[in-house]
Amino acid sequence: MSTAEPSTAPPTARPPHKTPAKIVVHTPWLGPMPDLRHEPMPPEGVVLPSPKDLPCEDGAMENTFDHAQSTLLKEPLLPILERLHPDGRFCVVHDTAFYYRTEPNRRASGVVPDWAYVPGLSMLSEGEPRRSFLTWWEEAVNPLIFLEYVSDTDGGERDTTPEEGKFWIYEQRVRPAYYGIYEVGLGRIEMYHSVDFRFELMEANPHGRYPIPPLGLELGVWTGNFQGVTLPWMRWFYADGTLVPTGAERAEQERQLKEKFAAKLRELGVDPDQL
């Protein structure tokens, strides 16, 4: 996906000015969230754009793979995130803008990752469904993971041009702890971990997967059928190598267990339908 187009919509009043705290890369899971506004705040009296003033996506055409892949990453992860965040403060989004810098004439610069997970923030913003993330509007926009899907067209996912390239902006401005580039045609993940504000290329474990310790899961590639399409897909795995199942997969597992139990009862001369 491309960077978000600047907006010239009239802004609403910004929240009270706060002095930015020291930047923290890794998200604490059970404590107060750090203030991660990466750009210096403007002087008092300067009106900044609000979430309602800026586009929520980049306007690019989403293909059917992108939507399916994002669903396959999100759905199995939700039960785990609900346990990690009993207060419900987490966001899993795709094609949603992250604005990191204000510009003259009420404009703003932003980027739109294909998939993102942000702990510590609710999917509601000011009582309404979240449209975007603004680093100057909320106390902590601290993504754990950004993922990009690369097919035939290079979308600048590895562009390190200062202030312009997507890789540089992710690394230096928005700063997710993990950044992954998935080459769809090759079925290959290129994973980076932020260390001292620099992305370091990760090595896969012996099983070809990438552990994400804050989640207790691993990100890898699974070839199979999802939504009627057989492809290599990015999937979440447990450390023992088993897949984190989708809702449909969980239902099928439960059905098979019930059938095995019923068969065992019949072997013992018990009719399971009479229980």
GIRALIN-V413048 format. One record per residue. N is the residue number from 1. RES is the residue in three letters. PHI is phi in whole degrees, -180 to 180 (NA if undefined). D_FIRST is the distance of its C-alpha to the first C-alpha in Angstrom with 2 decimals. Layout:
N:RES:PHI:D_FIRST  N:RES:PHI:D_FIRST
//
This chain:
1:MET:NA:0.00  2:SER:-88:3.80  3:THR:-69:6.81  4:ALA:-72:8.83  5:GLU:-71:11.64  6:PRO:-61:15.02  7:SER:-117:17.47  8:THR:-117:21.17  9:ALA:-66:22.34  10:PRO:-65:25.66  11:PRO:-84:25.38  12:THR:-100:27.68  13:ALA:-63:29.85  14:ARG:-87:28.33  15:PRO:-70:29.97  16:PRO:-55:32.79  17:HIS:-66:32.04  18:LYS:-129:32.07  19:THR:-76:32.43  20:PRO:-60:29.42  21:ALA:-86:30.53  22:LYS:-61:30.04  23:ILE:-70:26.53  24:VAL:-124:26.36  25:VAL:-85:23.70  26:HIS:-94:24.79  27:THR:-83:25.07  28:PRO:-72:28.65  29:TRP:-92:28.82  30:LEU:-126:32.12  31:GLY:-140:32.74  32:PRO:-63:31.75  33:MET:-79:28.20  34:PRO:-74:27.95  35:ASP:-88:26.95  36:LEU:-119:23.75  37:ARG:-78:23.17  38:HIS:-80:22.21  39:GLU:-103:23.09  40:PRO:-58:26.72  41:MET:-76:27.70  42:PRO:-73:29.07  43:PRO:-61:32.78  44:GLU:-57:34.32  45:GLY:97:34.25  46:VAL:-81:30.83  47:VAL:-87:28.84  48:LEU:-102:25.24  49:PRO:-62:22.62  50:SER:-103:22.65  51:PRO:-56:19.99  52:LYS:-78:21.30  53:ASP:-87:20.85  54:LEU:-120:17.08  55:PRO:-60:14.25  56:CYS:-94:13.02  57:GLU:-150:9.47  58:ASP:-94:7.36  59:GLY:81:9.10  60:ALA:-74:6.82  61:MET:-73:8.94  62:GLU:-91:8.74  63:ASN:-89:11.05  64:THR:-67:14.04  65:PHE:-63:13.31  66:ASP:-56:10.29  67:HIS:-65:12.69  68:ALA:-65:15.62  69:GLN:-63:14.28  70:SER:-64:13.34  71:THR:-64:16.82  72:LEU:-68:18.50  73:LEU:-79:17.36  74:LYS:-79:18.28  75:GLU:-58:21.52  76:PRO:-66:23.63  77:LEU:-79:22.69  78:LEU:-58:23.86  79:PRO:-60:27.60  80:ILE:-70:27.30  81:LEU:-67:25.45  82:GLU:-65:28.07  83:ARG:-76:30.73  84:LEU:-69:29.09  85:HIS:-125:28.63  86:PRO:-62:31.66  87:ASP:-82:31.05  88:GLY:76:27.78  89:ARG:-92:25.84  90:PHE:-159:22.50  91:CYS:-131:19.04  92:VAL:-122:16.80  93:VAL:-135:13.66  94:HIS:-137:10.34  95:ASP:52:7.59  96:THR:-121:10.06  97:ALA:-77:10.29  98:PHE:-117:12.29  99:TYR:-94:14.43  100:TYR:-122:16.42  101:ARG:-154:18.51  102:THR:-90:20.61  103:GLU:-133:21.56  104:PRO:-58:24.57  105:ASN:62:25.10  106:ARG:59:23.46  107:ARG:-108:19.89  108:ALA:-149:17.36  109:SER:-104:14.46  110:GLY:-149:11.59  111:VAL:-130:8.29  112:VAL:-132:6.18  113:PRO:-69:6.35  114:ASP:-66:6.41  115:TRP:-150:10.13  116:ALA:-151:12.59  117:TYR:-124:16.36  118:VAL:-125:18.29  119:PRO:-78:22.08  120:GLY:88:24.59  121:LEU:-125:22.98  122:SER:-84:23.67  123:MET:-73:21.46  124:LEU:-102:23.75  125:SER:-125:23.61  126:GLU:55:26.91  127:GLY:81:27.90  128:GLU:-123:24.95  129:PRO:-55:21.83  130:ARG:-63:19.23  131:ARG:-100:16.68  132:SER:-167:15.02  133:PHE:-122:16.22  134:LEU:-121:18.21  135:THR:-68:19.80  136:TRP:-94:22.76  137:TRP:-98:23.44  138:GLU:-117:23.96  139:GLU:-67:26.04  140:ALA:-150:23.62  141:VAL:-106:19.85  142:ASN:-129:19.97  143:PRO:-63:17.25  144:LEU:-87:18.66  145:ILE:-139:15.64  146:PHE:-115:11.91  147:LEU:-130:10.48  148:GLU:-124:7.59  149:TYR:-104:8.31  150:VAL:-116:9.01  151:SER:-111:11.06  152:ASP:-85:12.62  153:THR:-107:10.21  154:ASP:-72:9.52  155:GLY:-102:6.20  156:GLY:81:8.51  157:GLU:-63:8.52  158:ARG:-112:12.28  159:ASP:-74:12.76  160:THR:-103:15.71  161:THR:-62:16.58  162:PRO:-56:18.17  163:GLU:68:16.71  164:GLU:-126:13.86  165:GLY:-71:12.18  166:LYS:-61:9.49  167:PHE:-58:12.11  168:TRP:-65:14.83  169:ILE:-65:13.45  170:TYR:-61:12.89  171:GLU:-67:16.31  172:GLN:-102:18.26  173:ARG:-112:17.04  174:VAL:-89:15.46  175:ARG:61:17.20  176:PRO:-67:16.48  177:ALA:-68:19.43  178:TYR:-132:17.46  179:TYR:-134:14.18  180:GLY:-120:13.53  181:ILE:-116:11.70  182:TYR:-104:12.65  183:GLU:-88:13.55  184:VAL:-62:14.10  185:GLY:-64:16.70  186:LEU:-93:18.67  187:GLY:62:18.51  188:ARG:-131:18.16  189:ILE:-105:16.83  190:GLU:-113:16.66  191:MET:-115:17.47  192:TYR:-124:18.18  193:HIS:-125:20.48  194:SER:-79:20.93  195:VAL:-131:24.53  196:ASP:53:26.03  197:PHE:66:22.69  198:ARG:-131:21.69  199:PHE:-79:19.50  200:GLU:-108:21.97  201:LEU:-65:21.17  202:MET:-89:22.67  203:GLU:-98:25.04  204:ALA:-68:25.03  205:ASN:-74:28.28  206:PRO:-57:30.89  207:HIS:-96:29.31  208:GLY:81:25.92  209:ARG:-117:24.26  210:TYR:-117:22.96  211:PRO:-67:25.01  212:ILE:-118:23.51  213:PRO:-54:26.86  214:PRO:-60:26.14  215:LEU:-95:25.34  216:GLY:69:28.06  217:LEU:-128:25.77  218:GLU:-126:24.23  219:LEU:-104:20.87  220:GLY:-148:21.45  221:VAL:-116:21.07  222:TRP:-128:23.18  223:THR:-99:23.94  224:GLY:-174:25.12  225:ASN:-99:24.91  226:PHE:-138:22.66  227:GLN:54:22.71  228:GLY:80:24.69  229:VAL:-125:22.39  230:THR:-97:23.54  231:LEU:-153:20.91  232:PRO:-75:20.23  233:TRP:-119:18.36  234:MET:-73:17.53  235:ARG:-140:20.36  236:TRP:-90:22.28  237:PHE:-126:25.78  238:TYR:-76:28.90  239:ALA:-63:30.60  240:ASP:-82:33.14  241:GLY:96:30.55  242:THR:-80:30.65  243:LEU:-72:27.57  244:VAL:-77:26.70  245:PRO:-78:27.46  246:THR:-76:25.82  247:GLY:-60:28.18  248:ALA:-66:29.27  249:GLU:-68:29.97  250:ARG:-63:31.99  251:ALA:-62:33.96  252:GLU:-67:34.75  253:GLN:-62:35.88  254:GLU:-65:38.15  255:ARG:-63:39.57  256:GLN:-65:40.45  257:LEU:-64:42.12  258:LYS:-64:44.16  259:GLU:-65:45.25  260:LYS:-65:46.37  261:PHE:-65:48.26  262:ALA:-64:49.92  263:ALA:-64:50.94  264:LYS:-66:52.48  265:LEU:-62:54.43  266:ARG:-64:55.80  267:GLU:-62:56.96  268:LEU:-90:58.91  269:GLY:84:60.44  270:VAL:-109:58.45  271:ASP:-84:56.91  272:PRO:-63:53.49  273:ASP:-73:53.65  274:GLN:-94:56.74  275:LEU:-85:55.17
//
